């Protein structure tokens, strides 16, 4: 699952929208939530952070 968080006012407001893997690019913030299976991390949710 991918989500885009549009963060305004230094975190005072956050709009959450559906996103896609193709939106990931250099210079944006990412947060991954998931679990480790051995030495491999399995992401269940990836949050793309856009600061405005």
mmCIF entry with sequence, helices, sheets and N, C-alpha, C, O atoms, coordinates in Angstrom:
data_MODEL
# 
_entry.id   MODEL 
# 
_entity.id                         1 
_entity.type                       polymer 
_entity.pdbx_number_of_molecules   1 
# 
_entity_poly.entity_id                      1 
_entity_poly.type                           'polypeptide(L)' 
_entity_poly.nstd_linkage                   no 
_entity_poly.nstd_monomer                   no 
_entity_poly.pdbx_seq_one_letter_code       
;(UNK)(UNK)(UNK)(UNK)(UNK)(UNK)(UNK)(UNK)(UNK)(UNK)(UNK)(UNK)(UNK)(UNK)(UNK)(UNK)
(UNK)(UNK)(UNK)(UNK)(UNK)(UNK)(UNK)(UNK)(UNK)(UNK)(UNK)(UNK)(UNK)(UNK)(UNK)(UNK)
(UNK)(UNK)(UNK)(UNK)(UNK)(UNK)(UNK)(UNK)(UNK)(UNK)(UNK)(UNK)(UNK)(UNK)(UNK)(UNK)
(UNK)(UNK)(UNK)(UNK)
;
_entity_poly.pdbx_seq_one_letter_code_can   XXXXXXXXXXXXXXXXXXXXXXXXXXXXXXXXXXXXXXXXXXXXXXXXXXXX 
_entity_poly.pdbx_strand_id                 A 
# 
loop_
_entity_poly_seq.entity_id 
_entity_poly_seq.num 
_entity_poly_seq.mon_id 
_entity_poly_seq.hetero 
1 1  UNK n 
1 2  UNK n 
1 3  UNK n 
1 4  UNK n 
1 5  UNK n 
1 6  UNK n 
1 7  UNK n 
1 8  UNK n 
1 9  UNK n 
1 10 UNK n 
1 11 UNK n 
1 12 UNK n 
1 13 UNK n 
1 14 UNK n 
1 15 UNK n 
1 16 UNK n 
1 17 UNK n 
1 18 UNK n 
1 19 UNK n 
1 20 UNK n 
1 21 UNK n 
1 22 UNK n 
1 23 UNK n 
1 24 UNK n 
1 25 UNK n 
1 26 UNK n 
1 27 UNK n 
1 28 UNK n 
1 29 UNK n 
1 30 UNK n 
1 31 UNK n 
1 32 UNK n 
1 33 UNK n 
1 34 UNK n 
1 35 UNK n 
1 36 UNK n 
1 37 UNK n 
1 38 UNK n 
1 39 UNK n 
1 40 UNK n 
1 41 UNK n 
1 42 UNK n 
1 43 UNK n 
1 44 UNK n 
1 45 UNK n 
1 46 UNK n 
1 47 UNK n 
1 48 UNK n 
1 49 UNK n 
1 50 UNK n 
1 51 UNK n 
1 52 UNK n 
# 
_struct_asym.id          A 
_struct_asym.entity_id   1 
# 
loop_
_struct_conf.conf_type_id 
_struct_conf.id 
_struct_conf.pdbx_PDB_helix_id 
_struct_conf.beg_label_comp_id 
_struct_conf.beg_label_asym_id 
_struct_conf.beg_label_seq_id 
_struct_conf.pdbx_beg_PDB_ins_code 
_struct_conf.end_label_comp_id 
_struct_conf.end_label_asym_id 
_struct_conf.end_label_seq_id 
_struct_conf.pdbx_end_PDB_ins_code 
_struct_conf.beg_auth_comp_id 
_struct_conf.beg_auth_asym_id 
_struct_conf.beg_auth_seq_id 
_struct_conf.end_auth_comp_id 
_struct_conf.end_auth_asym_id 
_struct_conf.end_auth_seq_id 
_struct_conf.pdbx_PDB_helix_class 
_struct_conf.details 
_struct_conf.pdbx_PDB_helix_length 
HELX_P HELX_P1 AA1 UNK A 9  ? UNK A 11 ? UNK A 9  UNK A 11 5 ? 3 
HELX_P HELX_P2 AA2 UNK A 21 ? UNK A 23 ? UNK A 21 UNK A 23 5 ? 3 
# 
_struct_conf_type.id          HELX_P 
_struct_conf_type.criteria    ? 
_struct_conf_type.reference   ? 
# 
_struct_sheet.id               AA1 
_struct_sheet.type             ? 
_struct_sheet.number_strands   4 
_struct_sheet.details          ? 
# 
loop_
_struct_sheet_order.sheet_id 
_struct_sheet_order.range_id_1 
_struct_sheet_order.range_id_2 
_struct_sheet_order.offset 
_struct_sheet_order.sense 
AA1 1 2 ? anti-parallel 
AA1 2 3 ? parallel      
AA1 3 4 ? anti-parallel 
# 
loop_
_struct_sheet_range.sheet_id 
_struct_sheet_range.id 
_struct_sheet_range.beg_label_comp_id 
_struct_sheet_range.beg_label_asym_id 
_struct_sheet_range.beg_label_seq_id 
_struct_sheet_range.pdbx_beg_PDB_ins_code 
_struct_sheet_range.end_label_comp_id 
_struct_sheet_range.end_label_asym_id 
_struct_sheet_range.end_label_seq_id 
_struct_sheet_range.pdbx_end_PDB_ins_code 
_struct_sheet_range.beg_auth_comp_id 
_struct_sheet_range.beg_auth_asym_id 
_struct_sheet_range.beg_auth_seq_id 
_struct_sheet_range.end_auth_comp_id 
_struct_sheet_range.end_auth_asym_id 
_struct_sheet_range.end_auth_seq_id 
AA1 1 UNK A 13 ? UNK A 18 ? UNK A 13 UNK A 18 
AA1 2 UNK A 2  ? UNK A 8  ? UNK A 2  UNK A 8  
AA1 3 UNK A 40 ? UNK A 51 ? UNK A 40 UNK A 51 
AA1 4 UNK A 29 ? UNK A 37 ? UNK A 29 UNK A 37 
# 
loop_
_atom_site.group_PDB 
_atom_site.id 
_atom_site.type_symbol 
_atom_site.label_atom_id 
_atom_site.label_alt_id 
_atom_site.label_comp_id 
_atom_site.label_asym_id 
_atom_site.label_entity_id 
_atom_site.label_seq_id 
_atom_site.pdbx_PDB_ins_code 
_atom_site.Cartn_x 
_atom_site.Cartn_y 
_atom_site.Cartn_z 
_atom_site.occupancy 
_atom_site.B_iso_or_equiv 
_atom_site.pdbx_formal_charge 
_atom_site.auth_seq_id 
_atom_site.auth_comp_id 
_atom_site.auth_asym_id 
_atom_site.auth_atom_id 
_atom_site.pdbx_PDB_model_num 
ATOM 1   N N  . UNK A 1 1  ? 0.855  -1.161  0.000  1.00 0.00 ? 1  UNK A N  1 
ATOM 2   C CA . UNK A 1 1  ? 0.000  0.000   0.000  1.00 0.00 ? 1  UNK A CA 1 
ATOM 3   C C  . UNK A 1 1  ? 0.904  1.227   0.000  1.00 0.00 ? 1  UNK A C  1 
ATOM 4   O O  . UNK A 1 1  ? 1.896  1.278   0.727  1.00 0.00 ? 1  UNK A O  1 
ATOM 5   N N  . UNK A 1 2  ? 0.555  2.210   -0.817 1.00 0.00 ? 2  UNK A N  1 
ATOM 6   C CA . UNK A 1 2  ? 1.294  3.465   -0.895 1.00 0.00 ? 2  UNK A CA 1 
ATOM 7   C C  . UNK A 1 2  ? 0.352  4.608   -0.541 1.00 0.00 ? 2  UNK A C  1 
ATOM 8   O O  . UNK A 1 2  ? -0.790 4.649   -0.999 1.00 0.00 ? 2  UNK A O  1 
ATOM 9   N N  . UNK A 1 3  ? 0.837  5.530   0.273  1.00 0.00 ? 3  UNK A N  1 
ATOM 10  C CA . UNK A 1 3  ? 0.080  6.731   0.625  1.00 0.00 ? 3  UNK A CA 1 
ATOM 11  C C  . UNK A 1 3  ? 0.948  7.951   0.400  1.00 0.00 ? 3  UNK A C  1 
ATOM 12  O O  . UNK A 1 3  ? 2.165  7.900   0.581  1.00 0.00 ? 3  UNK A O  1 
ATOM 13  N N  . UNK A 1 4  ? 0.321  9.052   0.005  1.00 0.00 ? 4  UNK A N  1 
ATOM 14  C CA . UNK A 1 4  ? 1.005  10.339  -0.105 1.00 0.00 ? 4  UNK A CA 1 
ATOM 15  C C  . UNK A 1 4  ? 0.485  11.222  1.010  1.00 0.00 ? 4  UNK A C  1 
ATOM 16  O O  . UNK A 1 4  ? -0.719 11.445  1.127  1.00 0.00 ? 4  UNK A O  1 
ATOM 17  N N  . UNK A 1 5  ? 1.396  11.722  1.828  1.00 0.00 ? 5  UNK A N  1 
ATOM 18  C CA . UNK A 1 5  ? 1.029  12.653  2.884  1.00 0.00 ? 5  UNK A CA 1 
ATOM 19  C C  . UNK A 1 5  ? 1.472  14.036  2.476  1.00 0.00 ? 5  UNK A C  1 
ATOM 20  O O  . UNK A 1 5  ? 2.672  14.283  2.349  1.00 0.00 ? 5  UNK A O  1 
ATOM 21  N N  . UNK A 1 6  ? 0.529  14.957  2.264  1.00 0.00 ? 6  UNK A N  1 
ATOM 22  C CA . UNK A 1 6  ? 0.850  16.367  1.999  1.00 0.00 ? 6  UNK A CA 1 
ATOM 23  C C  . UNK A 1 6  ? 0.860  17.067  3.348  1.00 0.00 ? 6  UNK A C  1 
ATOM 24  O O  . UNK A 1 6  ? -0.176 17.216  3.996  1.00 0.00 ? 6  UNK A O  1 
ATOM 25  N N  . UNK A 1 7  ? 2.041  17.491  3.756  1.00 0.00 ? 7  UNK A N  1 
ATOM 26  C CA . UNK A 1 7  ? 2.247  18.035  5.093  1.00 0.00 ? 7  UNK A CA 1 
ATOM 27  C C  . UNK A 1 7  ? 2.397  19.551  4.994  1.00 0.00 ? 7  UNK A C  1 
ATOM 28  O O  . UNK A 1 7  ? 3.300  20.052  4.322  1.00 0.00 ? 7  UNK A O  1 
ATOM 29  N N  . UNK A 1 8  ? 1.502  20.276  5.670  1.00 0.00 ? 8  UNK A N  1 
ATOM 30  C CA . UNK A 1 8  ? 1.532  21.733  5.646  1.00 0.00 ? 8  UNK A CA 1 
ATOM 31  C C  . UNK A 1 8  ? 1.873  22.280  7.025  1.00 0.00 ? 8  UNK A C  1 
ATOM 32  O O  . UNK A 1 8  ? 1.623  21.637  8.045  1.00 0.00 ? 8  UNK A O  1 
ATOM 33  N N  . UNK A 1 9  ? 2.445  23.474  7.037  1.00 0.00 ? 9  UNK A N  1 
ATOM 34  C CA . UNK A 1 9  ? 2.680  24.186  8.288  1.00 0.00 ? 9  UNK A CA 1 
ATOM 35  C C  . UNK A 1 9  ? 3.570  23.442  9.259  1.00 0.00 ? 9  UNK A C  1 
ATOM 36  O O  . UNK A 1 9  ? 3.329  23.473  10.466 1.00 0.00 ? 9  UNK A O  1 
ATOM 37  N N  . UNK A 1 10 ? 4.603  22.768  8.753  1.00 0.00 ? 10 UNK A N  1 
ATOM 38  C CA . UNK A 1 10 ? 5.514  22.059  9.629  1.00 0.00 ? 10 UNK A CA 1 
ATOM 39  C C  . UNK A 1 10 ? 4.870  20.905  10.379 1.00 0.00 ? 10 UNK A C  1 
ATOM 40  O O  . UNK A 1 10 ? 5.354  20.509  11.439 1.00 0.00 ? 10 UNK A O  1 
ATOM 41  N N  . UNK A 1 11 ? 3.795  20.365  9.849  1.00 0.00 ? 11 UNK A N  1 
ATOM 42  C CA . UNK A 1 11 ? 3.125  19.226  10.465 1.00 0.00 ? 11 UNK A CA 1 
ATOM 43  C C  . UNK A 1 11 ? 1.786  19.576  11.091 1.00 0.00 ? 11 UNK A C  1 
ATOM 44  O O  . UNK A 1 11 ? 1.115  18.710  11.653 1.00 0.00 ? 11 UNK A O  1 
ATOM 45  N N  . UNK A 1 12 ? 1.390  20.852  10.995 1.00 0.00 ? 12 UNK A N  1 
ATOM 46  C CA . UNK A 1 12 ? 0.109  21.277  11.572 1.00 0.00 ? 12 UNK A CA 1 
ATOM 47  C C  . UNK A 1 12 ? -1.076 20.650  10.836 1.00 0.00 ? 12 UNK A C  1 
ATOM 48  O O  . UNK A 1 12 ? -2.133 20.433  11.428 1.00 0.00 ? 12 UNK A O  1 
ATOM 49  N N  . UNK A 1 13 ? -0.898 20.361  9.546  1.00 0.00 ? 13 UNK A N  1 
ATOM 50  C CA . UNK A 1 13 ? -1.966 19.741  8.768  1.00 0.00 ? 13 UNK A CA 1 
ATOM 51  C C  . UNK A 1 13 ? -1.406 18.676  7.850  1.00 0.00 ? 13 UNK A C  1 
ATOM 52  O O  . UNK A 1 13 ? -0.361 18.875  7.229  1.00 0.00 ? 13 UNK A O  1 
ATOM 53  N N  . UNK A 1 14 ? -2.090 17.545  7.757  1.00 0.00 ? 14 UNK A N  1 
ATOM 54  C CA . UNK A 1 14 ? -1.662 16.455  6.880  1.00 0.00 ? 14 UNK A CA 1 
ATOM 55  C C  . UNK A 1 14 ? -2.868 15.947  6.105  1.00 0.00 ? 14 UNK A C  1 
ATOM 56  O O  . UNK A 1 14 ? -3.865 15.532  6.695  1.00 0.00 ? 14 UNK A O  1 
ATOM 57  N N  . UNK A 1 15 ? -2.771 15.983  4.774  1.00 0.00 ? 15 UNK A N  1 
ATOM 58  C CA . UNK A 1 15 ? -3.787 15.397  3.903  1.00 0.00 ? 15 UNK A CA 1 
ATOM 59  C C  . UNK A 1 15 ? -3.250 14.065  3.403  1.00 0.00 ? 15 UNK A C  1 
ATOM 60  O O  . UNK A 1 15 ? -2.143 14.010  2.869  1.00 0.00 ? 15 UNK A O  1 
ATOM 61  N N  . UNK A 1 16 ? -4.019 12.988  3.568  1.00 0.00 ? 16 UNK A N  1 
ATOM 62  C CA . UNK A 1 16 ? -3.597 11.651  3.176  1.00 0.00 ? 16 UNK A CA 1 
ATOM 63  C C  . UNK A 1 16 ? -4.338 11.253  1.901  1.00 0.00 ? 16 UNK A C  1 
ATOM 64  O O  . UNK A 1 16 ? -5.562 11.352  1.821  1.00 0.00 ? 16 UNK A O  1 
ATOM 65  N N  . UNK A 1 17 ? -3.563 10.796  0.893  1.00 0.00 ? 17 UNK A N  1 
ATOM 66  C CA . UNK A 1 17 ? -4.135 10.378  -0.384 1.00 0.00 ? 17 UNK A CA 1 
ATOM 67  C C  . UNK A 1 17 ? -3.505 9.055   -0.805 1.00 0.00 ? 17 UNK A C  1 
ATOM 68  O O  . UNK A 1 17 ? -2.409 8.717   -0.359 1.00 0.00 ? 17 UNK A O  1 
ATOM 69  N N  . UNK A 1 18 ? -4.189 8.314   -1.656 1.00 0.00 ? 18 UNK A N  1 
ATOM 70  C CA . UNK A 1 18 ? -3.596 7.106   -2.230 1.00 0.00 ? 18 UNK A CA 1 
ATOM 71  C C  . UNK A 1 18 ? -2.468 7.526   -3.168 1.00 0.00 ? 18 UNK A C  1 
ATOM 72  O O  . UNK A 1 18 ? -2.519 8.591   -3.784 1.00 0.00 ? 18 UNK A O  1 
ATOM 73  N N  . UNK A 1 19 ? -1.455 6.675   -3.265 1.00 0.00 ? 19 UNK A N  1 
ATOM 74  C CA . UNK A 1 19 ? -0.313 6.967   -4.124 1.00 0.00 ? 19 UNK A CA 1 
ATOM 75  C C  . UNK A 1 19 ? 0.111  5.688   -4.839 1.00 0.00 ? 19 UNK A C  1 
ATOM 76  O O  . UNK A 1 19 ? -0.511 4.638   -4.687 1.00 0.00 ? 19 UNK A O  1 
ATOM 77  N N  . UNK A 1 20 ? 1.185  5.799   -5.623 1.00 0.00 ? 20 UNK A N  1 
ATOM 78  C CA . UNK A 1 20 ? 1.703  4.654   -6.370 1.00 0.00 ? 20 UNK A CA 1 
ATOM 79  C C  . UNK A 1 20 ? 3.224  4.634   -6.294 1.00 0.00 ? 20 UNK A C  1 
ATOM 80  O O  . UNK A 1 20 ? 3.854  5.659   -6.034 1.00 0.00 ? 20 UNK A O  1 
ATOM 81  N N  . UNK A 1 21 ? 3.801  3.477   -6.519 1.00 0.00 ? 21 UNK A N  1 
ATOM 82  C CA . UNK A 1 21 ? 5.256  3.301   -6.503 1.00 0.00 ? 21 UNK A CA 1 
ATOM 83  C C  . UNK A 1 21 ? 5.944  4.288   -7.440 1.00 0.00 ? 21 UNK A C  1 
ATOM 84  O O  . UNK A 1 21 ? 7.033  4.773   -7.135 1.00 0.00 ? 21 UNK A O  1 
ATOM 85  N N  . UNK A 1 22 ? 5.329  4.585   -8.562 1.00 0.00 ? 22 UNK A N  1 
ATOM 86  C CA . UNK A 1 22 ? 5.941  5.458   -9.572 1.00 0.00 ? 22 UNK A CA 1 
ATOM 87  C C  . UNK A 1 22 ? 6.143  6.887   -9.079 1.00 0.00 ? 22 UNK A C  1 
ATOM 88  O O  . UNK A 1 22 ? 6.862  7.650   -9.724 1.00 0.00 ? 22 UNK A O  1 
ATOM 89  N N  . UNK A 1 23 ? 5.537  7.274   -7.966 1.00 0.00 ? 23 UNK A N  1 
ATOM 90  C CA . UNK A 1 23 ? 5.698  8.625   -7.428 1.00 0.00 ? 23 UNK A CA 1 
ATOM 91  C C  . UNK A 1 23 ? 6.977  8.788   -6.615 1.00 0.00 ? 23 UNK A C  1 
ATOM 92  O O  . UNK A 1 23 ? 7.347  9.909   -6.266 1.00 0.00 ? 23 UNK A O  1 
ATOM 93  N N  . UNK A 1 24 ? 7.653  7.692   -6.313 1.00 0.00 ? 24 UNK A N  1 
ATOM 94  C CA . UNK A 1 24 ? 8.881  7.763   -5.530 1.00 0.00 ? 24 UNK A CA 1 
ATOM 95  C C  . UNK A 1 24 ? 9.996  8.303   -6.408 1.00 0.00 ? 24 UNK A C  1 
ATOM 96  O O  . UNK A 1 24 ? 10.247 7.784   -7.495 1.00 0.00 ? 24 UNK A O  1 
ATOM 97  N N  . UNK A 1 25 ? 10.665 9.350   -5.931 1.00 0.00 ? 25 UNK A N  1 
ATOM 98  C CA . UNK A 1 25 ? 11.776 9.931   -6.677 1.00 0.00 ? 25 UNK A CA 1 
ATOM 99  C C  . UNK A 1 25 ? 12.802 10.496  -5.699 1.00 0.00 ? 25 UNK A C  1 
ATOM 100 O O  . UNK A 1 25 ? 12.542 10.614  -4.501 1.00 0.00 ? 25 UNK A O  1 
ATOM 101 N N  . UNK A 1 26 ? 13.946 10.835  -6.221 1.00 0.00 ? 26 UNK A N  1 
ATOM 102 C CA . UNK A 1 26 ? 15.024 11.369  -5.400 1.00 0.00 ? 26 UNK A CA 1 
ATOM 103 C C  . UNK A 1 26 ? 14.603 12.695  -4.763 1.00 0.00 ? 26 UNK A C  1 
ATOM 104 O O  . UNK A 1 26 ? 13.984 13.537  -5.414 1.00 0.00 ? 26 UNK A O  1 
ATOM 105 N N  . UNK A 1 27 ? 14.942 12.867  -3.497 1.00 0.00 ? 27 UNK A N  1 
ATOM 106 C CA . UNK A 1 27 ? 14.693 14.135  -2.820 1.00 0.00 ? 27 UNK A CA 1 
ATOM 107 C C  . UNK A 1 27 ? 13.382 14.219  -2.046 1.00 0.00 ? 27 UNK A C  1 
ATOM 108 O O  . UNK A 1 27 ? 13.105 15.253  -1.437 1.00 0.00 ? 27 UNK A O  1 
ATOM 109 N N  . UNK A 1 28 ? 12.565 13.161  -2.050 1.00 0.00 ? 28 UNK A N  1 
ATOM 110 C CA . UNK A 1 28 ? 11.327 13.191  -1.263 1.00 0.00 ? 28 UNK A CA 1 
ATOM 111 C C  . UNK A 1 28 ? 11.509 12.341  -0.017 1.00 0.00 ? 28 UNK A C  1 
ATOM 112 O O  . UNK A 1 28 ? 12.392 11.485  0.038  1.00 0.00 ? 28 UNK A O  1 
ATOM 113 N N  . UNK A 1 29 ? 10.672 12.581  0.981  1.00 0.00 ? 29 UNK A N  1 
ATOM 114 C CA . UNK A 1 29 ? 10.734 11.801  2.208  1.00 0.00 ? 29 UNK A CA 1 
ATOM 115 C C  . UNK A 1 29 ? 9.937  10.517  2.067  1.00 0.00 ? 29 UNK A C  1 
ATOM 116 O O  . UNK A 1 29 ? 8.867  10.501  1.458  1.00 0.00 ? 29 UNK A O  1 
ATOM 117 N N  . UNK A 1 30 ? 10.465 9.442   2.635  1.00 0.00 ? 30 UNK A N  1 
ATOM 118 C CA . UNK A 1 30 ? 9.773  8.161   2.630  1.00 0.00 ? 30 UNK A CA 1 
ATOM 119 C C  . UNK A 1 30 ? 9.756  7.590   4.039  1.00 0.00 ? 30 UNK A C  1 
ATOM 120 O O  . UNK A 1 30 ? 10.704 7.758   4.806  1.00 0.00 ? 30 UNK A O  1 
ATOM 121 N N  . UNK A 1 31 ? 8.679  6.923   4.361  1.00 0.00 ? 31 UNK A N  1 
ATOM 122 C CA . UNK A 1 31 ? 8.577  6.174   5.608  1.00 0.00 ? 31 UNK A CA 1 
ATOM 123 C C  . UNK A 1 31 ? 8.016  4.811   5.235  1.00 0.00 ? 31 UNK A C  1 
ATOM 124 O O  . UNK A 1 31 ? 7.040  4.717   4.492  1.00 0.00 ? 31 UNK A O  1 
ATOM 125 N N  . UNK A 1 32 ? 8.633  3.759   5.750  1.00 0.00 ? 32 UNK A N  1 
ATOM 126 C CA . UNK A 1 32 ? 8.170  2.403   5.451  1.00 0.00 ? 32 UNK A CA 1 
ATOM 127 C C  . UNK A 1 32 ? 7.763  1.722   6.747  1.00 0.00 ? 32 UNK A C  1 
ATOM 128 O O  . UNK A 1 32 ? 8.476  1.786   7.749  1.00 0.00 ? 32 UNK A O  1 
ATOM 129 N N  . UNK A 1 33 ? 6.615  1.072   6.714  1.00 0.00 ? 33 UNK A N  1 
ATOM 130 C CA . UNK A 1 33 ? 6.140  0.300   7.851  1.00 0.00 ? 33 UNK A CA 1 
ATOM 131 C C  . UNK A 1 33 ? 6.013  -1.146  7.407  1.00 0.00 ? 33 UNK A C  1 
ATOM 132 O O  . UNK A 1 33 ? 5.502  -1.423  6.322  1.00 0.00 ? 33 UNK A O  1 
ATOM 133 N N  . UNK A 1 34 ? 6.475  -2.063  8.238  1.00 0.00 ? 34 UNK A N  1 
ATOM 134 C CA . UNK A 1 34 ? 6.409  -3.467  7.870  1.00 0.00 ? 34 UNK A CA 1 
ATOM 135 C C  . UNK A 1 34 ? 7.110  -4.326  8.896  1.00 0.00 ? 34 UNK A C  1 
ATOM 136 O O  . UNK A 1 34 ? 7.054  -4.055  10.095 1.00 0.00 ? 34 UNK A O  1 
ATOM 137 N N  . UNK A 1 35 ? 7.782  -5.382  8.409  1.00 0.00 ? 35 UNK A N  1 
ATOM 138 C CA . UNK A 1 35 ? 8.417  -6.337  9.312  1.00 0.00 ? 35 UNK A CA 1 
ATOM 139 C C  . UNK A 1 35 ? 9.629  -6.957  8.624  1.00 0.00 ? 35 UNK A C  1 
ATOM 140 O O  . UNK A 1 35 ? 9.755  -6.921  7.400  1.00 0.00 ? 35 UNK A O  1 
ATOM 141 N N  . UNK A 1 36 ? 10.506 -7.518  9.426  1.00 0.00 ? 36 UNK A N  1 
ATOM 142 C CA . UNK A 1 36 ? 11.646 -8.246  8.893  1.00 0.00 ? 36 UNK A CA 1 
ATOM 143 C C  . UNK A 1 36 ? 11.303 -9.725  8.798  1.00 0.00 ? 36 UNK A C  1 
ATOM 144 O O  . UNK A 1 36 ? 10.683 -10.297 9.694  1.00 0.00 ? 36 UNK A O  1 
ATOM 145 N N  . UNK A 1 37 ? 11.717 -10.326 7.698  1.00 0.00 ? 37 UNK A N  1 
ATOM 146 C CA . UNK A 1 37 ? 11.660 -11.774 7.511  1.00 0.00 ? 37 UNK A CA 1 
ATOM 147 C C  . UNK A 1 37 ? 13.102 -12.196 7.290  1.00 0.00 ? 37 UNK A C  1 
ATOM 148 O O  . UNK A 1 37 ? 13.626 -12.117 6.179  1.00 0.00 ? 37 UNK A O  1 
ATOM 149 N N  . UNK A 1 38 ? 13.734 -12.645 8.366  1.00 0.00 ? 38 UNK A N  1 
ATOM 150 C CA . UNK A 1 38 ? 15.165 -12.915 8.305  1.00 0.00 ? 38 UNK A CA 1 
ATOM 151 C C  . UNK A 1 38 ? 15.891 -11.587 8.205  1.00 0.00 ? 38 UNK A C  1 
ATOM 152 O O  . UNK A 1 38 ? 15.720 -10.718 9.060  1.00 0.00 ? 38 UNK A O  1 
ATOM 153 N N  . UNK A 1 39 ? 16.698 -11.423 7.171  1.00 0.00 ? 39 UNK A N  1 
ATOM 154 C CA . UNK A 1 39 ? 17.422 -10.169 6.956  1.00 0.00 ? 39 UNK A CA 1 
ATOM 155 C C  . UNK A 1 39 ? 16.718 -9.254  5.952  1.00 0.00 ? 39 UNK A C  1 
ATOM 156 O O  . UNK A 1 39 ? 17.221 -8.172  5.651  1.00 0.00 ? 39 UNK A O  1 
ATOM 157 N N  . UNK A 1 40 ? 15.582 -9.667  5.440  1.00 0.00 ? 40 UNK A N  1 
ATOM 158 C CA . UNK A 1 40 ? 14.865 -8.914  4.414  1.00 0.00 ? 40 UNK A CA 1 
ATOM 159 C C  . UNK A 1 40 ? 13.693 -8.153  5.025  1.00 0.00 ? 40 UNK A C  1 
ATOM 160 O O  . UNK A 1 40 ? 12.903 -8.729  5.774  1.00 0.00 ? 40 UNK A O  1 
ATOM 161 N N  . UNK A 1 41 ? 13.575 -6.845  4.708  1.00 0.00 ? 41 UNK A N  1 
ATOM 162 C CA . UNK A 1 41 ? 12.467 -6.033  5.202  1.00 0.00 ? 41 UNK A CA 1 
ATOM 163 C C  . UNK A 1 41 ? 11.316 -6.112  4.210  1.00 0.00 ? 41 UNK A C  1 
ATOM 164 O O  . UNK A 1 41 ? 11.501 -5.884  3.014  1.00 0.00 ? 41 UNK A O  1 
ATOM 165 N N  . UNK A 1 42 ? 10.133 -6.433  4.708  1.00 0.00 ? 42 UNK A N  1 
ATOM 166 C CA . UNK A 1 42 ? 8.926  -6.535  3.879  1.00 0.00 ? 42 UNK A CA 1 
ATOM 167 C C  . UNK A 1 42 ? 8.018  -5.362  4.229  1.00 0.00 ? 42 UNK A C  1 
ATOM 168 O O  . UNK A 1 42 ? 7.389  -5.359  5.288  1.00 0.00 ? 42 UNK A O  1 
ATOM 169 N N  . UNK A 1 43 ? 7.947  -4.375  3.357  1.00 0.00 ? 43 UNK A N  1 
ATOM 170 C CA . UNK A 1 43 ? 7.124  -3.194  3.602  1.00 0.00 ? 43 UNK A CA 1 
ATOM 171 C C  . UNK A 1 43 ? 5.658  -3.526  3.367  1.00 0.00 ? 43 UNK A C  1 
ATOM 172 O O  . UNK A 1 43 ? 5.302  -4.128  2.354  1.00 0.00 ? 43 UNK A O  1 
ATOM 173 N N  . UNK A 1 44 ? 4.818  -3.130  4.306  1.00 0.00 ? 44 UNK A N  1 
ATOM 174 C CA . UNK A 1 44 ? 3.376  -3.285  4.159  1.00 0.00 ? 44 UNK A CA 1 
ATOM 175 C C  . UNK A 1 44 ? 2.736  -1.962  3.760  1.00 0.00 ? 44 UNK A C  1 
ATOM 176 O O  . UNK A 1 44 ? 1.695  -1.933  3.103  1.00 0.00 ? 44 UNK A O  1 
ATOM 177 N N  . UNK A 1 45 ? 3.381  -0.858  4.171  1.00 0.00 ? 45 UNK A N  1 
ATOM 178 C CA . UNK A 1 45 ? 2.890  0.466   3.811  1.00 0.00 ? 45 UNK A CA 1 
ATOM 179 C C  . UNK A 1 45 ? 4.093  1.370   3.572  1.00 0.00 ? 45 UNK A C  1 
ATOM 180 O O  . UNK A 1 45 ? 5.040  1.377   4.359  1.00 0.00 ? 45 UNK A O  1 
ATOM 181 N N  . UNK A 1 46 ? 4.050  2.134   2.478  1.00 0.00 ? 46 UNK A N  1 
ATOM 182 C CA . UNK A 1 46 ? 5.084  3.116   2.174  1.00 0.00 ? 46 UNK A CA 1 
ATOM 183 C C  . UNK A 1 46 ? 4.397  4.475   2.109  1.00 0.00 ? 46 UNK A C  1 
ATOM 184 O O  . UNK A 1 46 ? 3.441  4.674   1.360  1.00 0.00 ? 46 UNK A O  1 
ATOM 185 N N  . UNK A 1 47 ? 4.911  5.408   2.919  1.00 0.00 ? 47 UNK A N  1 
ATOM 186 C CA . UNK A 1 47 ? 4.352  6.760   2.975  1.00 0.00 ? 47 UNK A CA 1 
ATOM 187 C C  . UNK A 1 47 ? 5.306  7.705   2.251  1.00 0.00 ? 47 UNK A C  1 
ATOM 188 O O  . UNK A 1 47 ? 6.485  7.799   2.592  1.00 0.00 ? 47 UNK A O  1 
ATOM 189 N N  . UNK A 1 48 ? 4.779  8.399   1.251  1.00 0.00 ? 48 UNK A N  1 
ATOM 190 C CA . UNK A 1 48 ? 5.531  9.394   0.494  1.00 0.00 ? 48 UNK A CA 1 
ATOM 191 C C  . UNK A 1 48 ? 5.203  10.751  1.115  1.00 0.00 ? 48 UNK A C  1 
ATOM 192 O O  . UNK A 1 48 ? 4.053  11.187  1.080  1.00 0.00 ? 48 UNK A O  1 
ATOM 193 N N  . UNK A 1 49 ? 6.203  11.415  1.681  1.00 0.00 ? 49 UNK A N  1 
ATOM 194 C CA . UNK A 1 49 ? 5.976  12.669  2.398  1.00 0.00 ? 49 UNK A CA 1 
ATOM 195 C C  . UNK A 1 49 ? 6.297  13.857  1.498  1.00 0.00 ? 49 UNK A C  1 
ATOM 196 O O  . UNK A 1 49 ? 7.414  13.985  0.996  1.00 0.00 ? 49 UNK A O  1 
ATOM 197 N N  . UNK A 1 50 ? 5.300  14.731  1.299  1.00 0.00 ? 50 UNK A N  1 
ATOM 198 C CA . UNK A 1 50 ? 5.456  15.934  0.486  1.00 0.00 ? 50 UNK A CA 1 
ATOM 199 C C  . UNK A 1 50 ? 5.240  17.124  1.419  1.00 0.00 ? 50 UNK A C  1 
ATOM 200 O O  . UNK A 1 50 ? 4.152  17.298  1.967  1.00 0.00 ? 50 UNK A O  1 
ATOM 201 N N  . UNK A 1 51 ? 6.262  17.927  1.593  1.00 0.00 ? 51 UNK A N  1 
ATOM 202 C CA . UNK A 1 51 ? 6.168  19.106  2.480  1.00 0.00 ? 51 UNK A CA 1 
ATOM 203 C C  . UNK A 1 51 ? 5.814  20.333  1.665  1.00 0.00 ? 51 UNK A C  1 
ATOM 204 O O  . UNK A 1 51 ? 6.456  20.635  0.658  1.00 0.00 ? 51 UNK A O  1 
ATOM 205 N N  . UNK A 1 52 ? 4.782  21.040  2.111  1.00 0.00 ? 52 UNK A N  1 
ATOM 206 C CA . UNK A 1 52 ? 4.332  22.251  1.399  1.00 0.00 ? 52 UNK A CA 1 
ATOM 207 C C  . UNK A 1 52 ? 4.364  23.446  2.316  1.00 0.00 ? 52 UNK A C  1 
ATOM 208 O O  . UNK A 1 52 ? 4.022  24.553  1.901  1.00 0.00 ? 52 UNK A O  1 
# 
